[in-house]
Amino acid sequence: MIFIFQSGQDWDDSPIVANGASDLFVKVLEDKGKHSRAIFGVHKLPRNFSVGLTATFTLK
């Protein structure tokens, strides 16, 4: 998963938000929801969104 946050220079709580999303994936999908992730902070996102999330799933 890739998390992209629109954040100010002094905001450093993006891991807290990402942890909540990660916990949700594991709770819903159990062991199949375990994943790796990357977190990026940027100055501006399109349409003034605050968070972007990209996830890729492989279904068997």
N, CA, C and O atoms as CSV, one atom per row, in Angstrom:
chain,resi,resn,atom,element,x,y,z
A,1,MET,N,N,0.836,-1.162,0.000
A,1,MET,CA,C,0.000,0.000,0.000
A,1,MET,C,C,0.882,1.225,0.000
A,1,MET,O,O,1.960,1.240,0.595
A,2,ILE,N,N,0.413,2.235,-0.667
A,2,ILE,CA,C,1.115,3.508,-0.677
A,2,ILE,C,C,0.153,4.569,-0.153
A,2,ILE,O,O,-0.943,4.743,-0.686
A,3,PHE,N,N,0.570,5.271,0.885
A,3,PHE,CA,C,-0.195,6.362,1.459
A,3,PHE,C,C,0.483,7.662,1.047
A,3,PHE,O,O,1.698,7.806,1.186
A,4,ILE,N,N,-0.297,8.601,0.544
A,4,ILE,CA,C,0.223,9.915,0.191
A,4,ILE,C,C,-0.593,10.939,0.966
A,4,ILE,O,O,-1.817,10.984,0.848
A,5,PHE,N,N,0.087,11.759,1.759
A,5,PHE,CA,C,-0.579,12.733,2.613
A,5,PHE,C,C,-0.234,14.140,2.175
A,5,PHE,O,O,0.928,14.460,1.923
A,6,GLN,N,N,-1.255,14.980,2.087
A,6,GLN,CA,C,-1.007,16.410,1.939
A,6,GLN,C,C,-0.735,16.920,3.337
A,6,GLN,O,O,-1.597,16.813,4.209
A,7,SER,N,N,0.429,17.467,3.567
A,7,SER,CA,C,0.762,17.848,4.935
A,7,SER,C,C,1.604,19.109,4.969
A,7,SER,O,O,2.348,19.418,4.039
A,8,GLY,N,N,1.463,19.815,6.058
A,8,GLY,CA,C,2.274,20.992,6.294
A,8,GLY,C,C,3.659,20.590,6.776
A,8,GLY,O,O,3.908,19.430,7.105
A,9,GLN,N,N,4.526,21.540,6.810
A,9,GLN,CA,C,5.917,21.286,7.165
A,9,GLN,C,C,6.064,20.742,8.589
A,9,GLN,O,O,6.987,19.975,8.865
A,10,ASP,N,N,5.166,21.132,9.489
A,10,ASP,CA,C,5.289,20.730,10.896
A,10,ASP,C,C,4.416,19.528,11.275
A,10,ASP,O,O,4.430,19.114,12.435
A,11,TRP,N,N,3.660,18.957,10.334
A,11,TRP,CA,C,2.770,17.837,10.654
A,11,TRP,C,C,3.508,16.528,10.455
A,11,TRP,O,O,4.042,16.266,9.377
A,12,ASP,N,N,3.537,15.705,11.497
A,12,ASP,CA,C,4.290,14.453,11.433
A,12,ASP,C,C,3.478,13.273,11.955
A,12,ASP,O,O,4.046,12.314,12.479
A,13,ASP,N,N,2.157,13.333,11.819
A,13,ASP,CA,C,1.298,12.270,12.342
A,13,ASP,C,C,0.797,11.312,11.266
A,13,ASP,O,O,-0.119,10.530,11.525
A,14,SER,N,N,1.368,11.355,10.081
A,14,SER,CA,C,0.896,10.465,9.017
A,14,SER,C,C,1.011,8.987,9.390
A,14,SER,O,O,0.146,8.215,8.975
A,15,PRO,N,N,2.018,8.541,10.144
A,15,PRO,CA,C,2.049,7.128,10.533
A,15,PRO,C,C,0.839,6.716,11.384
A,15,PRO,O,O,0.414,5.562,11.318
A,16,ILE,N,N,0.286,7.619,12.166
A,16,ILE,CA,C,-0.887,7.301,12.982
A,16,ILE,C,C,-2.082,7.008,12.080
A,16,ILE,O,O,-2.821,6.054,12.323
A,17,VAL,N,N,-2.279,7.819,11.042
A,17,VAL,CA,C,-3.374,7.609,10.099
A,17,VAL,C,C,-3.152,6.314,9.320
A,17,VAL,O,O,-4.083,5.529,9.137
A,18,ALA,N,N,-1.923,6.093,8.864
A,18,ALA,CA,C,-1.608,4.877,8.111
A,18,ALA,C,C,-1.795,3.631,8.975
A,18,ALA,O,O,-2.248,2.600,8.477
A,19,ASN,N,N,-1.456,3.712,10.254
A,19,ASN,CA,C,-1.661,2.573,11.154
A,19,ASN,C,C,-3.138,2.193,11.230
A,19,ASN,O,O,-3.474,1.009,11.241
A,20,GLY,N,N,-4.015,3.186,11.284
A,20,GLY,CA,C,-5.443,2.908,11.335
A,20,GLY,C,C,-5.915,2.174,10.089
A,20,GLY,O,O,-6.689,1.222,10.182
A,21,ALA,N,N,-5.454,2.611,8.928
A,21,ALA,CA,C,-5.838,1.938,7.680
A,21,ALA,C,C,-5.260,0.530,7.629
A,21,ALA,O,O,-5.947,-0.409,7.227
A,22,SER,N,N,-4.007,0.376,8.032
A,22,SER,CA,C,-3.377,-0.948,8.044
A,22,SER,C,C,-4.108,-1.891,8.983
A,22,SER,O,O,-4.341,-3.051,8.644
A,23,ASP,N,N,-4.469,-1.403,10.157
A,23,ASP,CA,C,-5.206,-2.222,11.125
A,23,ASP,C,C,-6.555,-2.665,10.553
A,23,ASP,O,O,-6.988,-3.796,10.776
A,24,LEU,N,N,-7.215,-1.769,9.816
A,24,LEU,CA,C,-8.499,-2.114,9.207
A,24,LEU,C,C,-8.340,-3.238,8.182
A,24,LEU,O,O,-9.136,-4.177,8.169
A,25,PHE,N,N,-7.318,-3.151,7.322
A,25,PHE,CA,C,-7.096,-4.200,6.328
A,25,PHE,C,C,-6.862,-5.551,6.997
A,25,PHE,O,O,-7.397,-6.565,6.549
A,26,VAL,N,N,-6.070,-5.570,8.060
A,26,VAL,CA,C,-5.779,-6.828,8.750
A,26,VAL,C,C,-7.029,-7.342,9.469
A,26,VAL,O,O,-7.274,-8.548,9.495
A,27,LYS,N,N,-7.809,-6.448,10.045
A,27,LYS,CA,C,-9.017,-6.880,10.746
A,27,LYS,C,C,-10.036,-7.491,9.773
A,27,LYS,O,O,-10.650,-8.514,10.078
A,28,VAL,N,N,-10.209,-6.874,8.624
A,28,VAL,CA,C,-11.186,-7.356,7.653
A,28,VAL,C,C,-10.690,-8.602,6.919
A,28,VAL,O,O,-11.446,-9.554,6.725
A,29,LEU,N,N,-9.425,-8.593,6.514
A,29,LEU,CA,C,-8.892,-9.685,5.692
A,29,LEU,C,C,-8.080,-10.716,6.472
A,29,LEU,O,O,-7.604,-11.696,5.900
A,30,GLU,N,N,-7.922,-10.496,7.774
A,30,GLU,CA,C,-7.140,-11.368,8.660
A,30,GLU,C,C,-5.717,-11.523,8.124
A,30,GLU,O,O,-5.130,-10.534,7.684
A,31,ASP,N,N,-5.143,-12.726,8.144
A,31,ASP,CA,C,-3.749,-12.907,7.723
A,31,ASP,C,C,-3.515,-12.490,6.272
A,31,ASP,O,O,-2.412,-12.079,5.913
A,32,LYS,N,N,-4.543,-12.593,5.446
A,32,LYS,CA,C,-4.408,-12.198,4.040
A,32,LYS,C,C,-4.282,-10.683,3.895
A,32,LYS,O,O,-3.905,-10.199,2.828
A,33,GLY,N,N,-4.587,-9.935,4.943
A,33,GLY,CA,C,-4.503,-8.478,4.899
A,33,GLY,C,C,-3.159,-7.922,5.306
A,33,GLY,O,O,-2.954,-6.708,5.267
A,34,LYS,N,N,-2.227,-8.798,5.700
A,34,LYS,CA,C,-0.884,-8.320,6.066
A,34,LYS,C,C,-0.205,-7.771,4.823
A,34,LYS,O,O,-0.326,-8.347,3.742
A,35,HIS,N,N,0.504,-6.668,4.967
A,35,HIS,CA,C,1.024,-5.977,3.800
A,35,HIS,C,C,2.252,-5.140,4.155
A,35,HIS,O,O,2.567,-4.930,5.326
A,36,SER,N,N,2.913,-4.685,3.143
A,36,SER,CA,C,3.965,-3.687,3.316
A,36,SER,C,C,3.376,-2.349,2.902
A,36,SER,O,O,2.348,-2.301,2.227
A,37,ARG,N,N,4.024,-1.263,3.306
A,37,ARG,CA,C,3.478,0.042,2.958
A,37,ARG,C,C,4.585,1.077,2.863
A,37,ARG,O,O,5.692,0.899,3.373
A,38,ALA,N,N,4.243,2.156,2.193
A,38,ALA,CA,C,5.130,3.309,2.088
A,38,ALA,C,C,4.284,4.551,2.369
A,38,ALA,O,O,3.111,4.613,2.000
A,39,ILE,N,N,4.891,5.529,3.021
A,39,ILE,CA,C,4.190,6.760,3.373
A,39,ILE,C,C,4.971,7.939,2.802
A,39,ILE,O,O,6.180,8.059,3.004
A,40,PHE,N,N,4.251,8.814,2.081
A,40,PHE,CA,C,4.874,9.999,1.498
A,40,PHE,C,C,4.069,11.230,1.892
A,40,PHE,O,O,2.839,11.206,1.851
A,41,GLY,N,N,4.738,12.285,2.265
A,41,GLY,CA,C,4.102,13.573,2.520
A,41,GLY,C,C,4.409,14.512,1.369
A,41,GLY,O,O,5.553,14.617,0.928
A,42,VAL,N,N,3.387,15.189,0.889
A,42,VAL,CA,C,3.569,16.132,-0.214
A,42,VAL,C,C,2.913,17.462,0.141
A,42,VAL,O,O,2.069,17.544,1.033
A,43,HIS,N,N,3.324,18.490,-0.577
A,43,HIS,CA,C,2.792,19.832,-0.319
A,43,HIS,C,C,1.350,19.971,-0.788
A,43,HIS,O,O,0.550,20.632,-0.125
A,44,LYS,N,N,1.007,19.364,-1.912
A,44,LYS,CA,C,-0.326,19.559,-2.491
A,44,LYS,C,C,-0.771,18.300,-3.219
A,44,LYS,O,O,0.014,17.684,-3.940
A,45,LEU,N,N,-2.039,17.917,-3.030
A,45,LEU,CA,C,-2.658,16.816,-3.762
A,45,LEU,C,C,-3.766,17.376,-4.652
A,45,LEU,O,O,-4.319,18.432,-4.346
A,46,PRO,N,N,-4.102,16.693,-5.744
A,46,PRO,CA,C,-5.181,17.159,-6.616
A,46,PRO,C,C,-6.496,17.324,-5.849
A,46,PRO,O,O,-6.791,16.562,-4.928
A,47,ARG,N,N,-7.275,18.324,-6.241
A,47,ARG,CA,C,-8.589,18.610,-5.647
A,47,ARG,C,C,-8.516,18.858,-4.146
A,47,ARG,O,O,-9.518,18.741,-3.441
A,48,ASN,N,N,-7.328,19.201,-3.662
A,48,ASN,CA,C,-7.108,19.511,-2.248
A,48,ASN,C,C,-7.424,18.329,-1.330
A,48,ASN,O,O,-7.771,18.527,-0.166
A,49,PHE,N,N,-7.306,17.087,-1.850
A,49,PHE,CA,C,-7.491,15.901,-1.016
A,49,PHE,C,C,-6.436,15.903,0.085
A,49,PHE,O,O,-5.341,16.433,-0.098
A,50,SER,N,N,-6.768,15.311,1.223
A,50,SER,CA,C,-5.810,15.252,2.321
A,50,SER,C,C,-5.021,13.954,2.332
A,50,SER,O,O,-3.881,13.927,2.797
A,51,VAL,N,N,-5.620,12.864,1.820
A,51,VAL,CA,C,-4.945,11.561,1.832
A,51,VAL,C,C,-5.229,10.836,0.524
A,51,VAL,O,O,-6.344,10.863,0.004
A,52,GLY,N,N,-4.196,10.191,0.010
A,52,GLY,CA,C,-4.360,9.301,-1.132
A,52,GLY,C,C,-3.885,7.914,-0.740
A,52,GLY,O,O,-2.881,7.787,-0.040
A,53,LEU,N,N,-4.567,6.892,-1.165
A,53,LEU,CA,C,-4.207,5.514,-0.833
A,53,LEU,C,C,-4.215,4.694,-2.113
A,53,LEU,O,O,-5.193,4.699,-2.861
A,54,THR,N,N,-3.122,3.995,-2.357
A,54,THR,CA,C,-3.039,3.101,-3.492
A,54,THR,C,C,-2.782,1.697,-2.961
A,54,THR,O,O,-1.846,1.480,-2.192
A,55,ALA,N,N,-3.607,0.753,-3.371
A,55,ALA,CA,C,-3.444,-0.637,-2.930
A,55,ALA,C,C,-3.573,-1.567,-4.131
A,55,ALA,O,O,-4.381,-1.333,-5.030
A,56,THR,N,N,-2.775,-2.610,-4.131
A,56,THR,CA,C,-2.820,-3.622,-5.171
A,56,THR,C,C,-3.100,-4.961,-4.502
A,56,THR,O,O,-2.437,-5.325,-3.531
A,57,PHE,N,N,-4.074,-5.688,-5.016
A,57,PHE,CA,C,-4.456,-6.967,-4.450
A,57,PHE,C,C,-4.243,-8.082,-5.441
A,57,PHE,O,O,-4.449,-7.899,-6.641
A,58,THR,N,N,-3.835,-9.232,-4.956
A,58,THR,CA,C,-3.745,-10.439,-5.784
A,58,THR,C,C,-4.750,-11.436,-5.230
A,58,THR,O,O,-4.649,-11.845,-4.073
A,59,LEU,N,N,-5.702,-11.823,-6.034
A,59,LEU,CA,C,-6.730,-12.767,-5.591
A,59,LEU,C,C,-6.425,-14.141,-6.156
A,59,LEU,O,O,-6.057,-14.287,-7.322
A,60,LYS,N,N,-6.583,-15.143,-5.307
A,60,LYS,CA,C,-6.339,-16.518,-5.737
A,60,LYS,C,C,-7.614,-17.316,-5.652
A,60,LYS,O,O,-7.621,-18.504,-5.973
